[in-house]
Amino acid sequence: MNLITTFAGSLMEGFFPAGWDLQKIDRLGAATSADLSRRSNWWHPQFQPVPCATIADFDTFMGHEIAREIQLARAAGRPLALILPVGPMGMYRWAVYFLSEWGVGCDHVHGFNMDEWSDAQGNTLPSDNTGAFQYAMDHAFYGPLGQRTVPAKQRHFALKTELPTYAAQISDLKKQGAKLVTVFGIGRVCHIAFWEPHFAGEFADTAAWKQQTHRLGAKLHPLTIEQNAITSFKSRTTLVPAFANTIGPGLFLAADRIIGGADGVLGRGMQWQGLSLRMTLLHEPTPWIRVPLCRRCRAGCIT
């Protein structure tokens, strides 16, 4: 018996994005850790997956990559545009540590938060709400940097009034010589930021999908909501918003470099991200699973 066929007539039927080939995805799920390091023909030549033995290693490596980009931009005398996530969060502690040890200031950095919880109209939580992404960034990164921090006017958050201006702001920075670096962790349904796979069904072709720079009040997939309930809300699903403001492929595919990560460790041998990591690395590019980590990326991966 093929267990996938038993979804028919069950509550699972129609649950996954329409463009997912579950038979193929199941085969990818069986890939070993050794399979993940074999280069696929769609990977960028400079793409380098980095296995991490522990969460501590993962946080340190990711934080070092962020700090190094900031250091290199400062040494070159050019601005740096960073698209930043709220999670994985441990990397920010290490980014702050390295920048402080090296004595590197961040007044040349422009931070663009990639997403924020919202309602269906794109209205967000106030910045002093402990559940807001702006609150998280201020307390994990911008605040701990102290006097070396990113100037307040150069910290941008995915608010209803500002997210639509990201593309123009980043374009202006690039004209000034800025490098665009996107940092992210992949989600349970393989999203970047909150750009969900089911959005692919709205566009006539991949080219139209790739042009989308953002979305206000994006409808989140149930697996995304439950992932965040487990990882951020101590399993209280009722606290997780069903909508979010998010950047789109028109921004994250425009990156000069990507620092990506997948940890997914729950402890006691449990892992929520093994399948999404395998899909990201081994499935050919498609808007239904988004374009894999194939650009100039150094990714930390716990398998």
Disulfide bonds with the S-S distance in Angstrom:
none
